[in-house]
Structure formats: C-alpha cells, structure tokens
Amino acid sequence: MKRILKTFSLIVIVLFILSIFGWMASHIAVGDKKFGFLTKPVKFLYGFPDLFSQSVEELRSLPKTFIPTPDDFKAVNKLDTDFYVLSSYSDTSDSRSVVLLNLKNDSVLYKWTVSNPYMEHDRIVNPLVLQDKSLLYFFEGVSGLIRVDSLCNTIWIQDSIKVHHSMNLDHNGNIWICSFAPVNQATGAYQLDGRRVFFKDNYITKLDAETGRILFHKSVTAILTENNLSQHLLKSPRVLDPLHINDVEPALKTTAYYLEGDLFISARNPSFIMHYRPATNRVIQMIEGPFVSQHDVDILDDSSLVIFNNSSYSVWSSESQPWPKDSSKLAIAGNFYSNIVHYSYENGRLSFIGDSIFRANAIYTFTEGLMEFTDSSTYLVEEQNSGLIWIIKDDEVIYKDVFRSQHEGYHHLPNWTRVVTLND
C-alpha cells in the first residue's frame, strides 16, 4: 500500500512540475511574463526539440561535398618526413577554401578563401598554386579558369570555356586543361545508320599563366578524325558524351619515347590514353589495355607512364541476371578494385603497381580518383568517392586519413588533391 501511495505521490508531483513548466513556457513564448533567472533555462528546454530537429535536418541536407565518416574509422600516419598537398573544400554553401597542408602533422601552411556563386554542391577541383602564391582554380564543369593573388584578389578570368577535372603546367609554365564549350547544346556530330548523332565534344586548351589568354584550343573529336581514329567515339557506352576527357599531361622534356610538349590525354568513356603531338597534329599512339574508365595519367619516368584505373562501369548499372538455381556452374570473374597501371615504352607492356595493396584495403572509386608518385616506390592515392587519402611506400600503407570537416561525423569530399613540393 505504501509503495502505491509513494508512486501516486510521485506522479502528482511530476504532473504539477510539468504543469508549472507548461504555464511558464506559454507566457515566455508570447512574451507577457518573465520569470527572472528561470526564463532562459525554460526557454531552452521548450525550444530544444526544435533545435534538435534543426540539427538533424541540417545533417540530412548537407551537400554532397561532405561524406559520413564511419564510426570505426582508424587513421594511419607513419610519415617520418613532411608531405605537402593542396586541397579544396566547402566552408559554407557560398564559399570555398583551398589549403596547403602538411599531412605529417595535419597543419595548414596557407589558405585561400573564395566565393562560390554556383550551387552548394559545386566544387573547386585540382587547384594549382604558383611560385608567387597566386592560385589557379575553377569550379568543376561550371566555370572557366580564374587566377587570384595570395590575398585572393582577381588577376584574370578566362570564361570563354568551361573547365573539367584537371590542369597541369608545361615546360614553359603554360597551363593545359580539359575543357568544353560554355553552351548547353551539342558541339559534335557524326552520321550512323542514316541518322545524325549529336553529342558533347571535349577540347584540350593551353592558356598563358600570366594573362589567361588562350594559346591553343583543339577539339578532341577533330584530333581523332584528322588522324583517322574517329571510330573510338563508338567505343563509349555514353552516346551523348563519348569522350569525357579527364586529364591532359604535358611532357616536360624530350626522351627516346616522347618529345617536350607532347601530351598524354586520358578519355574516360572509351577508356584510352592518347599520345598526341600538338606541334604536328599527330597522334603518336593510342594506348588501351587492362584499364577501364581510367582517370589521371602521369609520366613516371623517361620511358613509362602510370594510369589510375578506376576499373568500373562508365555508366553505372545495378542490373543483374537472376541468381541461378545451380551456382556451381557460374564462371567467377572475381572482385574488381581500382589499381594503378604501368605502361612501359621499352617493351610495350602494361602491368599493375600495388595491386595487392588495393585489394587488401578494398581501394575503389567509381568516379574521379588519382595517384601521384613522389619517387619510384612512394605514391599518394585519392580514393575520391569514399574521401580516403592513402600514401603507400614499398607496398606498405604509411598514411590513411580523411580531410575532417566542420560537421561532426562528416569529412570533406576530396577534389583531386595535388602533391606540392616546397622550395626553400
């Protein structure tokens, strides 16, 4: 009996307190009464559900420039020397920052912040810093190229083209970019089976770094056609975007296998690397092989290239035949992961670098992604879709981390991180 009375009394007290709280809250909400030091605590308590909902909604509505960080994520940092990179990320929906980072101690050496006049998910990709700390940048696929000084004052804007994916300096300090026309209409066409097919063409463009003036601008479709190679357009599963150029890598010197000023052009959708000589408008070689939907071709040394192989569909599909009744008769093709393909000019062979590391760590990105070698045995990998940055040395992971963001539990989507060498 005593237990029942005690419980009843407790219920009465709780109800009384709740009724007093409700009465105070209603008067505070309309502003006709104040309750001294109790006003702020009561206001916070009755407003807390709205604040919580607002926070949850904010996280749910974060743009795709932020990625959820797994609860069990564990970073690795065995770097024993400084390792500098240039990265970009979202500050707010209307601003972007580019930062020069030292991955060894996670320190920021320099920061540029610029406005974002585009959508909240639009990104600055593969920015480039020059010796005077001026910055070259573009918003992926929606803007031209912009150069600002170290204080983010505009030096020049080249907006007669839109830029895509990457940019690189040549031996004269000029800028090579992947580009396309800033118009929402077809820029290429061919005849097939009695009908005309219209598509989005891609261009390779060279700009003067000092002025932004266009020095060279050439349609990739025209390059293929003029070299009797236009059949490569039909190899793409994307009829409306048959090329999707994502990297233009200039040769900085002459060797036995390429000349200073030659270009290595990566086309994702037809999965080829084109060795092109602008000086003569000649395609020296079309490199195809055990890579699909690749990004980022780099010159490794005087006689070889490296290619970041996404090893993925060019057009994502979840289609699958029904599970067979007798699975013992399946031909198993194994697991596909991204990897690095090495091409040797000396013997024409293509081989894999670090394939066991990629498989052991399930390194895979459907889109984008890159690798950058600092020497023959050390390289950075950007696993773009998951936001992971890896550094591998002698087939060992010596660094694995993400770019942490201002939102708890989320990290930044990387945007073609660039390895930087600082001059003393």
Protein Blocks (a to p, Z undefined) as FASTA:
>chain_A
ZZmmmmmmmmmmmmmmmmmmmmmmmmmmnopacehjmlmmmmmmmmmmmmmmmmmmmmmm
pcfkbccddfklccddfbfbdcdddddddfblmbccdddddfklopafbdcddddfbdfk
bccehiacdfkopacdddehiaccddddfkopafbdcfkbccehiacddfkopacddddd
fbdbdfbdcdeehiacdddddddddddfklopafbdcdfklmmmmnopmmmmmmpmblkl
mnopabdcddfbdcfkbcehiacdddfklopaddddfknopafbdcddjdehiahiadfb
lmbccdddfkpafbdcfbdcdddfblmlpccebjaddddddddfklopacdehklmmmmn
opacfbgcidddfbfkbccdddfknopacddeehiafbdcddddfbehiacddehiaddd
ddZZ
